[in-house]
Amino acid sequence: KTPSPKAPLDVAFRSRPSPILPEFRTSSAVRTGKNRFGWSII
């Protein structure tokens, strides 16, 4: 399988806390599927 271009980013944000972009890991971001910038994280 060839991982999608966004896969490494998803893994990076999911595997460690991000003090710079905490919205990636907030429950609200998970519920909406987007962070506050409007990028999809699903």
Contacts in CASP RR format, 6 or more apart in sequence:
PFRMAT RR
TARGET T0000
AUTHOR 0000-0000-0000
METHOD contacts of the structure
MODEL  1
KTPSPKAPLDVAFRSRPSPILPEFRTSSAVRTGKNRFGWSII
10 41 0 8 1.000
13 21 0 8 1.000
13 24 0 8 1.000
13 25 0 8 1.000
13 41 0 8 1.000
17 25 0 8 1.000
18 24 0 8 1.000
18 25 0 8 1.000
21 35 0 8 1.000
23 29 0 8 1.000
23 35 0 8 1.000
23 36 0 8 1.000
23 37 0 8 1.000
24 35 0 8 1.000
24 41 0 8 1.000
26 35 0 8 1.000
29 35 0 8 1.000
29 36 0 8 1.000
29 41 0 8 1.000
30 41 0 8 1.000
33 40 0 8 1.000
33 41 0 8 1.000
33 42 0 8 1.000
34 40 0 8 1.000
34 41 0 8 1.000
35 41 0 8 1.000
END
